[in-house]
Amino acid sequence: MNILAIDTSNHVLGVAVMKDDKIAGEVVTNLAKNHSVRLMPAIDKLMREVQITPEQLDKIVVAKGPGSYTGVRIGVATAKSLAWALNIPIVGVSSLEVLNFQGRFFNGAICPFFDARRGLVYTGLYKWKNSTLETIVEETNMLMEDFLKMLAKEERKVLFLSPDISLHQKAITESLGELAVIPEGPYHVAKPSYLALAGLNREPDNLHTLTPNYLRLAEAEANWKKQQKEKQ
């Protein structure tokens, strides 16, 4: 099976091609800019290098969020357009799930997160068991301070993974001390090859109903809904 994986849900722009169930190549940049401009050229360049044509693709896998509102929309819209044009299945995978693969061989709880500003994070709690990712705490958008208090009560080691680790590292170590495991920099960057792997055997989503997973409303939309409610 030939798979194109696309992730623009956060700072990382990642594209990978899985060819005959093996990773043929991937492109990763960790720059918070111009995903809309750089995505299609990255896809085109990678597919040319691994010598696969769009018509040879069997599935599109896309990171559907949570993360950057704009980034998530770019990735999902592009993936859906390609899947529709090529008439092939599409699979949406949680961006937090993809980041979990960086800790696949950690024997304990894993806390991937993305900064959501104003002290908030998109996060959850997971563990790997027999090569299967199990959810301990469902995806949520909450104050990092409150999430850390909850983790501290558990009194167990937790692996933290995030491209925004520097923003919350002090709070993490102060709350959990030696129970917090924070690896070196490269482990905090999600890889599109893991996204392809996550979607390999997953059932396709409905092309028309697949939508970004924001976990919360955009600020403009939230303000609009608040104004409409006040007018009633």
Backbone as CSV, one residue per row, in Angstrom:
resi,resn,N_x,N_y,N_z,CA_x,CA_y,CA_z,C_x,C_y,C_z
1,MET,0.842,-1.206,0.000,0.000,0.000,0.000,0.870,1.246,0.000
2,ASN,0.506,2.206,-0.830,1.244,3.465,-0.923,0.454,4.579,-0.246
3,ILE,1.070,5.231,0.730,0.387,6.226,1.555,1.127,7.556,1.516
4,LEU,0.368,8.636,1.396,0.907,9.984,1.567,0.410,10.521,2.895
5,ALA,1.338,10.906,3.778,0.979,11.448,5.090,1.306,12.937,5.137
6,ILE,0.383,13.725,5.693,0.511,15.183,5.720,0.253,15.706,7.127
7,ASP,1.178,16.510,7.632,0.993,17.117,8.956,1.432,18.579,8.918
8,THR,0.462,19.472,9.037,0.746,20.904,9.178,0.017,21.456,10.391
9,SER,-0.298,20.581,11.344,-1.169,20.964,12.453,-0.497,21.861,13.484
10,ASN,0.837,21.923,13.475,1.567,22.785,14.403,2.759,23.410,13.680
11,HIS,3.812,23.798,14.412,4.969,24.406,13.778,5.571,23.512,12.706
12,VAL,5.565,22.227,12.971,6.174,21.279,12.044,5.337,21.137,10.777
13,LEU,6.006,21.223,9.646,5.405,20.823,8.380,6.049,19.490,8.022
14,GLY,5.247,18.455,7.947,5.789,17.127,7.684,5.040,16.420,6.575
15,VAL,5.784,15.814,5.678,5.214,15.025,4.591,6.000,13.724,4.510
16,ALA,5.309,12.605,4.409,5.984,11.313,4.281,5.276,10.464,3.242
17,VAL,6.041,9.598,2.615,5.482,8.634,1.674,5.849,7.232,2.156
18,MET,4.827,6.416,2.353,5.032,5.008,2.668,4.762,4.219,1.400
19,LYS,5.751,3.502,0.945,5.675,2.785,-0.325,5.806,1.291,-0.062
20,ASP,4.767,0.533,-0.420,4.756,-0.905,-0.145,5.027,-1.191,1.335
21,ASP,4.360,-0.401,2.189,4.409,-0.555,3.644,5.774,-0.237,4.264
22,LYS,6.625,0.436,3.516,7.912,0.897,4.038,8.036,2.396,3.801
23,ILE,8.658,3.111,4.755,8.830,4.550,4.594,9.855,4.806,3.500
24,ALA,9.389,5.399,2.390,10.273,5.693,1.266,10.990,7.020,1.456
25,GLY,10.356,7.945,2.183,10.990,9.239,2.417,10.083,10.159,3.203
26,GLU,10.678,11.185,3.789,9.897,12.184,4.509,10.611,13.521,4.478
27,VAL,9.825,14.578,4.591,10.330,15.943,4.663,9.783,16.575,5.934
28,VAL,10.652,17.151,6.745,10.226,17.768,8.002,10.912,19.116,8.164
29,THR,10.125,20.156,8.415,10.673,21.460,8.797,9.957,21.915,10.048
30,ASN,10.661,22.578,10.937,10.075,23.036,12.191,10.056,24.560,12.196
31,LEU,9.253,25.106,11.299,9.157,26.550,11.113,7.692,26.961,11.154
32,ALA,7.383,27.929,11.981,5.988,28.348,12.145,5.614,29.394,11.106
33,LYS,5.700,29.032,9.830,5.348,30.009,8.796,5.100,29.316,7.461
34,ASN,4.242,29.956,6.674,4.057,29.628,5.267,3.719,28.169,4.968
35,HIS,2.980,27.503,5.846,2.583,26.133,5.540,1.772,26.077,4.244
36,SER,0.922,27.078,4.030,0.070,27.082,2.845,0.884,27.211,1.569
37,VAL,2.010,27.894,1.645,2.864,28.104,0.465,3.798,26.924,0.240
38,ARG,4.269,26.322,1.309,5.326,25.309,1.198,4.823,23.867,1.120
39,LEU,3.546,23.628,1.458,3.076,22.257,1.538,3.072,21.536,0.191
40,MET,2.402,22.081,-0.808,2.307,21.388,-2.099,3.671,21.212,-2.767
41,PRO,4.559,22.217,-2.738,5.904,21.980,-3.286,6.653,20.869,-2.554
42,ALA,6.446,20.764,-1.239,7.097,19.705,-0.468,6.561,18.337,-0.880
43,ILE,5.248,18.238,-1.076,4.642,16.982,-1.513,5.166,16.595,-2.895
44,ASP,5.155,17.553,-3.797,5.605,17.292,-5.164,7.061,16.842,-5.204
45,LYS,7.908,17.546,-4.471,9.341,17.226,-4.459,9.601,15.833,-3.895
46,LEU,8.942,15.516,-2.778,9.158,14.215,-2.152,8.678,13.078,-3.047
47,MET,7.508,13.247,-3.649,6.976,12.180,-4.488,7.840,11.950,-5.723
48,ARG,8.414,13.017,-6.237,9.329,12.862,-7.371,10.591,12.106,-6.936
49,GLU,11.093,12.426,-5.763,12.330,11.802,-5.292,12.155,10.308,-5.004
50,VAL,10.979,9.924,-4.506,10.751,8.508,-4.202,10.109,7.784,-5.383
51,GLN,9.941,8.521,-6.469,9.459,7.946,-7.731,8.098,7.277,-7.599
52,ILE,7.155,8.082,-7.136,5.776,7.613,-7.064,4.874,8.720,-7.605
53,THR,3.878,8.343,-8.381,2.960,9.310,-8.965,1.693,9.380,-8.120
54,PRO,0.949,10.464,-8.242,-0.304,10.564,-7.481,-1.246,9.397,-7.741
55,GLU,-1.267,8.908,-8.980,-2.160,7.810,-9.344,-1.783,6.499,-8.657
56,GLN,-0.576,6.418,-8.138,-0.134,5.200,-7.454,-0.460,5.215,-5.964
57,LEU,-0.968,6.324,-5.461,-1.326,6.413,-4.045,-2.597,5.626,-3.754
58,ASP,-2.611,4.969,-2.602,-3.774,4.198,-2.181,-4.532,4.851,-1.037
59,LYS,-3.878,5.753,-0.317,-4.513,6.355,0.858,-3.794,7.657,1.219
60,ILE,-4.575,8.603,1.749,-4.028,9.839,2.328,-4.265,9.797,3.826
61,VAL,-3.233,10.103,4.607,-3.372,10.195,6.061,-2.998,11.605,6.478
62,VAL,-3.832,12.231,7.285,-3.599,13.622,7.680,-3.738,13.801,9.189
63,ALA,-2.870,14.636,9.753,-2.995,15.016,11.164,-4.120,16.045,11.260
64,LYS,-5.169,15.715,12.018,-6.375,16.539,12.016,-6.479,17.478,13.219
65,GLY,-5.376,17.626,13.983,-5.407,18.472,15.153,-5.545,17.627,16.415
66,PRO,-5.509,18.282,17.554,-5.523,19.724,17.788,-4.186,20.383,17.456
67,GLY,-4.225,21.724,17.436,-3.021,22.476,17.147,-3.374,23.863,16.652
68,SER,-2.569,24.369,15.748,-2.798,25.678,15.154,-4.062,25.643,14.301
69,TYR,-4.968,26.589,14.521,-6.202,26.618,13.736,-5.902,26.665,12.247
70,THR,-5.021,27.593,11.863,-4.692,27.751,10.447,-3.969,26.521,9.921
71,GLY,-2.996,26.030,10.676,-2.227,24.876,10.244,-3.091,23.644,10.057
72,VAL,-3.989,23.395,10.999,-4.876,22.226,10.907,-5.752,22.337,9.665
73,ARG,-6.310,23.509,9.416,-7.174,23.702,8.251,-6.422,23.454,6.954
74,ILE,-5.184,23.945,6.870,-4.386,23.774,5.656,-4.161,22.293,5.361
75,GLY,-3.745,21.551,6.375,-3.465,20.137,6.178,-4.698,19.343,5.804
76,VAL,-5.791,19.544,6.538,-7.014,18.782,6.291,-7.610,19.136,4.929
77,ALA,-7.631,20.426,4.595,-8.196,20.852,3.304,-7.389,20.288,2.136
78,THR,-6.073,20.319,2.267,-5.213,19.789,1.197,-5.399,18.284,1.051
79,ALA,-5.406,17.585,2.172,-5.558,16.126,2.148,-6.906,15.723,1.551
80,LYS,-7.961,16.425,1.929,-9.287,16.102,1.404,-9.375,16.381,-0.093
81,SER,-8.750,17.466,-0.528,-8.763,17.800,-1.955,-8.049,16.735,-2.773
82,LEU,-6.905,16.272,-2.264,-6.154,15.233,-2.962,-6.923,13.913,-2.979
83,ALA,-7.504,13.550,-1.846,-8.258,12.301,-1.765,-9.460,12.320,-2.700
84,TRP,-10.133,13.469,-2.779,-11.286,13.593,-3.672,-10.857,13.519,-5.129
85,ALA,-9.795,14.240,-5.488,-9.333,14.264,-6.869,-8.839,12.893,-7.339
86,LEU,-8.197,12.157,-6.414,-7.642,10.848,-6.759,-8.608,9.702,-6.493
87,ASN,-9.742,10.039,-5.842,-10.761,9.038,-5.492,-10.164,7.907,-4.658
88,ILE,-9.446,8.284,-3.603,-8.845,7.296,-2.698,-9.259,7.597,-1.258
89,PRO,-9.144,6.633,-0.360,-9.554,6.831,1.034,-8.680,7.861,1.754
90,ILE,-9.267,8.445,2.792,-8.551,9.390,3.653,-8.754,8.993,5.106
91,VAL,-7.713,9.182,5.911,-7.770,8.878,7.343,-7.266,10.087,8.124
92,GLY,-8.026,10.508,9.102,-7.594,11.583,9.989,-7.090,11.005,11.297
93,VAL,-5.922,11.466,11.742,-5.301,10.965,12.969,-5.040,12.135,13.913
94,SER,-5.276,11.941,15.174,-5.013,12.977,16.173,-3.543,13.375,16.163
95,SER,-3.276,14.663,16.185,-1.902,15.160,16.233,-1.211,14.747,17.529
96,LEU,-1.969,14.632,18.608,-1.406,14.170,19.875,-1.007,12.703,19.778
97,GLU,-1.801,11.916,19.069,-1.470,10.506,18.894,-0.151,10.348,18.135
98,VAL,0.044,11.158,17.109,1.271,11.086,16.328,2.486,11.379,17.201
99,LEU,2.376,12.393,18.056,3.476,12.751,18.940,3.778,11.625,19.926
100,ASN,2.766,10.844,20.284,2.950,9.720,21.200,3.941,8.684,20.674
101,PHE,4.039,8.586,19.357,4.941,7.597,18.773,6.399,7.869,19.137
102,GLN,6.724,9.109,19.479,8.088,9.436,19.888,8.455,8.757,21.213
103,GLY,7.444,8.333,21.950,7.698,7.656,23.228,7.211,6.222,23.224
104,ARG,7.178,5.621,22.054,6.580,4.293,21.919,7.236,3.245,22.807
105,PHE,8.506,3.376,23.105,9.193,2.353,23.894,9.427,2.794,25.338
106,PHE,8.695,3.832,25.748,8.745,4.273,27.143,7.776,3.443,27.965
107,ASN,8.250,2.897,29.047,7.423,2.045,29.897,6.744,2.878,30.980
108,GLY,5.713,3.567,30.593,5.003,4.408,31.551,4.032,5.337,30.844
109,ALA,3.521,6.303,31.574,2.544,7.238,31.019,3.238,8.279,30.140
110,ILE,2.542,8.705,29.100,3.072,9.705,28.168,2.103,10.869,28.093
111,CYS,2.657,12.074,28.210,1.848,13.291,28.124,2.351,14.151,26.964
112,PRO,1.750,14.001,25.777,2.069,14.914,24.684,1.217,16.171,24.834
113,PHE,1.732,17.300,24.441,0.907,18.512,24.523,1.369,19.562,23.523
114,PHE,0.449,20.456,23.201,0.740,21.626,22.379,0.257,22.857,23.137
115,ASP,1.044,23.899,23.122,0.647,25.125,23.803,-0.574,25.735,23.124
116,ALA,-1.553,26.166,23.926,-2.769,26.768,23.402,-2.928,28.208,23.890
117,ARG,-1.833,28.781,24.418,-1.781,30.179,24.884,-2.580,30.389,26.174
118,ARG,-2.244,31.473,26.854,-2.904,31.875,28.094,-2.880,30.780,29.150
119,GLY,-1.783,30.011,29.168,-1.640,28.966,30.168,-2.325,27.666,29.810
120,LEU,-3.040,27.639,28.702,-3.780,26.456,28.283,-2.920,25.555,27.392
121,VAL,-3.247,24.277,27.377,-2.585,23.320,26.493,-3.617,22.360,25.925
122,TYR,-3.294,21.813,24.749,-4.020,20.661,24.222,-3.219,19.450,24.669
123,THR,-3.847,18.539,25.364,-3.071,17.435,25.913,-3.960,16.224,26.189
124,GLY,-3.361,15.200,26.741,-4.033,13.974,27.133,-2.995,13.109,27.831
125,LEU,-3.359,11.926,28.225,-2.410,11.018,28.884,-2.593,9.622,28.296
126,TYR,-1.465,8.982,27.964,-1.520,7.730,27.227,-0.450,6.755,27.727
127,LYS,-0.538,5.520,27.245,0.526,4.545,27.483,0.506,3.521,26.353
128,TRP,1.667,2.962,26.077,1.776,1.912,25.077,1.711,0.554,25.766
129,LYS,0.895,-0.332,25.232,0.797,-1.684,25.756,0.662,-2.655,24.594
130,ASN,1.658,-3.538,24.470,1.649,-4.527,23.379,1.491,-3.859,22.014
131,SER,2.273,-2.806,21.814,2.295,-2.067,20.538,0.981,-1.347,20.227
132,THR,0.124,-1.222,21.235,-1.142,-0.509,21.056,-1.188,0.689,21.988
133,LEU,-1.575,1.848,21.452,-1.669,3.051,22.266,-2.988,3.067,23.024
134,GLU,-2.916,3.139,24.351,-4.105,3.188,25.183,-4.266,4.572,25.791
135,THR,-5.486,5.028,25.871,-5.783,6.353,26.420,-6.086,6.266,27.907
136,ILE,-5.369,7.059,28.681,-5.626,7.142,30.119,-6.524,8.337,30.411
137,VAL,-6.186,9.477,29.818,-7.004,10.694,29.921,-7.283,11.186,28.507
138,GLU,-8.550,11.351,28.177,-8.934,11.776,26.835,-8.366,13.156,26.489
139,GLU,-8.242,13.419,25.192,-7.781,14.725,24.726,-8.597,15.839,25.373
140,THR,-7.897,16.888,25.758,-8.581,17.985,26.415,-7.846,19.297,26.176
141,ASN,-8.534,20.375,26.401,-7.940,21.709,26.363,-8.153,22.322,27.737
142,MET,-7.074,22.425,28.508,-7.206,22.921,29.878,-5.937,23.620,30.317
143,LEU,-5.997,24.240,31.473,-4.820,24.908,32.018,-3.739,23.881,32.338
144,MET,-2.526,24.161,31.905,-1.423,23.247,32.186,-1.237,23.099,33.689
145,GLU,-1.439,24.162,34.427,-1.302,24.127,35.878,-2.240,23.085,36.483
146,ASP,-3.481,23.049,36.015,-4.461,22.100,36.543,-4.126,20.673,36.120
147,PHE,-3.659,20.502,34.890,-3.317,19.163,34.416,-2.127,18.599,35.196
148,LEU,-1.161,19.457,35.495,0.014,19.020,36.257,-0.365,18.645,37.693
149,LYS,-1.296,19.367,38.280,-1.767,19.030,39.628,-2.393,17.641,39.637
150,MET,-3.141,17.336,38.578,-3.767,16.026,38.471,-2.709,14.932,38.331
151,LEU,-1.684,15.193,37.512,-0.616,14.216,37.318,0.185,14.003,38.599
152,ALA,0.421,15.076,39.335,1.206,14.982,40.572,0.539,14.070,41.586
153,LYS,-0.780,14.052,41.609,-1.506,13.201,42.548,-1.327,11.719,42.232
154,GLU,-1.038,11.417,40.956,-0.875,10.020,40.541,0.440,9.424,41.039
155,GLU,1.430,10.275,41.261,2.749,9.858,41.774,3.379,8.747,40.922
156,ARG,3.434,8.962,39.635,4.104,8.022,38.745,4.889,8.802,37.689
157,LYS,5.854,8.131,37.076,6.675,8.795,36.072,5.854,9.094,34.827
158,VAL,6.106,10.272,34.271,5.396,10.694,33.065,6.407,11.252,32.066
159,LEU,6.335,10.760,30.838,7.167,11.274,29.761,6.439,12.421,29.087
160,PHE,7.071,13.591,29.028,6.469,14.761,28.401,7.072,14.974,27.017
161,LEU,6.191,15.160,26.030,6.619,15.373,24.654,5.878,16.569,24.078
162,SER,6.625,17.552,23.602,5.970,18.715,23.017,6.981,19.613,22.308
163,PRO,6.618,20.135,21.138,7.476,21.134,20.500,7.503,22.432,21.292
164,ASP,6.566,22.560,22.242,6.490,23.759,23.090,6.996,23.473,24.498
165,ILE,7.851,22.480,24.637,8.303,22.044,25.961,8.971,23.167,26.740
166,SER,9.695,24.056,26.069,10.415,25.119,26.774,9.476,26.085,27.487
167,LEU,8.255,26.216,26.986,7.292,27.136,27.596,6.761,26.620,28.932
168,HIS,6.807,25.309,29.131,6.187,24.724,30.322,7.141,23.850,31.133
169,GLN,8.401,23.783,30.727,9.331,22.868,31.393,9.526,23.209,32.866
170,LYS,9.628,24.483,33.179,9.822,24.886,34.565,8.640,24.444,35.431
171,ALA,7.433,24.669,34.942,6.240,24.284,35.699,6.164,22.772,35.864
172,ILE,6.564,22.037,34.825,6.529,20.575,34.873,7.474,20.044,35.951
173,THR,8.708,20.528,35.929,9.698,20.031,36.899,9.353,20.463,38.321
174,GLU,8.776,21.642,38.474,8.379,22.093,39.803,7.225,21.259,40.350
175,SER,6.337,20.815,39.494,5.169,20.054,39.927,5.469,18.581,40.160
176,LEU,6.300,17.981,39.274,6.508,16.544,39.343,7.916,16.136,39.774
177,GLY,8.856,17.071,39.761,10.210,16.745,40.180,10.812,15.615,39.366
178,GLU,11.350,14.600,40.028,12.009,13.486,39.347,11.037,12.566,38.633
179,LEU,9.749,12.731,38.878,8.758,11.912,38.178,8.556,12.370,36.738
180,ALA,9.020,13.571,36.423,8.903,14.106,35.065,10.101,13.670,34.231
181,VAL,9.826,13.038,33.100,10.871,12.631,32.164,10.771,13.526,30.935
182,ILE,11.828,14.301,30.696,11.836,15.235,29.566,13.050,14.921,28.693
183,PRO,12.837,14.326,27.532,13.948,13.940,26.662,14.557,15.134,25.938
184,GLU,15.581,14.865,25.136,16.259,15.908,24.383,15.388,16.394,23.228
185,GLY,15.794,17.535,22.678,15.012,18.259,21.687,14.386,17.481,20.545
186,PRO,15.138,16.659,19.810,14.568,15.995,18.631,13.357,15.111,18.921
187,TYR,13.249,14.612,20.157,12.130,13.740,20.489,10.806,14.500,20.592
188,HIS,10.868,15.811,20.600,9.653,16.615,20.756,9.030,17.014,19.420
189,VAL,9.647,16.613,18.327,9.150,16.964,16.997,8.458,15.756,16.372
190,ALA,7.170,15.895,16.083,6.404,14.804,15.489,6.916,14.486,14.090
191,LYS,6.934,13.207,13.754,7.436,12.778,12.450,6.281,12.305,11.569
192,PRO,6.234,12.761,10.322,5.157,12.327,9.425,5.211,10.837,9.100
193,SER,6.392,10.230,9.228,6.481,8.786,9.003,5.674,8.030,10.059
194,TYR,5.638,8.552,11.293,4.810,7.945,12.330,3.327,8.157,12.037
195,LEU,2.996,9.289,11.439,1.620,9.556,11.036,1.168,8.525,10.008
196,ALA,2.033,8.234,9.049,1.719,7.214,8.040,1.513,5.856,8.698
197,LEU,2.360,5.548,9.656,2.256,4.275,10.370,0.957,4.197,11.158
198,ALA,0.580,5.305,11.800,-0.647,5.333,12.599,-1.888,5.094,11.745
199,GLY,-1.843,5.571,10.498,-3.015,5.439,9.636,-3.001,4.235,8.724
200,LEU,-1.940,3.430,8.799,-1.757,2.318,7.873,-2.935,1.358,7.846
201,ASN,-3.358,0.883,9.017,-4.416,-0.127,9.083,-5.735,0.419,9.621
202,ARG,-5.856,1.727,9.647,-7.068,2.336,10.188,-8.146,2.441,9.114
203,GLU,-9.394,2.266,9.521,-10.508,2.380,8.589,-10.625,3.814,8.079
204,PRO,-10.942,3.992,6.806,-11.044,5.341,6.230,-12.155,6.160,6.881
205,ASP,-11.962,7.461,6.896,-13.006,8.379,7.325,-13.892,8.728,6.135
206,ASN,-15.061,9.266,6.427,-15.915,9.799,5.372,-15.306,11.105,4.872
207,LEU,-15.012,11.166,3.596,-14.341,12.330,3.027,-15.086,13.622,3.332
208,HIS,-16.399,13.581,3.256,-17.192,14.803,3.375,-17.419,15.229,4.825
209,THR,-17.324,14.297,5.753,-17.587,14.643,7.149,-16.308,14.774,7.988
210,LEU,-15.158,14.416,7.413,-13.899,14.589,8.145,-13.627,16.070,8.358
211,THR,-13.482,16.468,9.601,-13.248,17.875,9.929,-12.085,18.004,10.908
212,PRO,-11.475,19.184,10.948,-10.392,19.419,11.912,-10.882,19.253,13.345
213,ASN,-9.990,18.790,14.204,-10.298,18.659,15.624,-9.595,19.797,16.364
214,TYR,-10.328,20.870,16.634,-9.737,22.034,17.278,-9.723,21.917,18.799
215,LEU,-10.604,21.121,19.359,-10.814,20.966,20.806,-11.436,22.203,21.450
216,ARG,-11.363,23.332,20.763,-12.044,24.536,21.257,-12.308,25.434,20.060
217,LEU,-13.221,26.370,20.229,-13.539,27.299,19.162,-12.424,28.321,18.989
218,ALA,-12.256,28.776,17.762,-11.349,29.899,17.525,-11.876,31.106,18.294
219,GLU,-10.988,31.992,18.708,-11.402,33.124,19.539,-12.458,33.973,18.838
220,ALA,-12.315,34.205,17.549,-13.268,35.030,16.811,-14.647,34.370,16.791
221,GLU,-14.679,33.054,16.599,-15.947,32.332,16.568,-16.591,32.317,17.947
222,ALA,-15.770,32.141,18.981,-16.286,32.136,20.347,-16.884,33.500,20.701
223,ASN,-16.199,34.574,20.299,-16.696,35.923,20.575,-17.999,36.185,19.822
224,TRP,-18.069,35.703,18.579,-19.287,35.894,17.787,-20.473,35.189,18.446
225,LYS,-20.262,33.942,18.889,-21.339,33.193,19.529,-21.774,33.858,20.831
226,LYS,-20.796,34.429,21.548,-21.121,35.123,22.788,-21.981,36.347,22.496
227,GLN,-21.644,37.089,21.434,-22.414,38.269,21.059,-23.835,37.911,20.642
228,GLN,-23.970,36.794,19.899,-25.295,36.370,19.467,-26.164,35.972,20.657
229,LYS,-25.521,35.329,21.643,-26.261,34.909,22.835,-26.723,36.118,23.623
230,GLU,-25.886,37.150,23.704,-26.231,38.353,24.446,-27.373,39.134,23.791
231,LYS,-27.530,38.966,22.470,-28.580,39.675,21.738,-29.953,39.040,21.955
232,GLN,-29.942,37.777,22.382,-31.209,37.063,22.552,-32.010,37.572,23.751
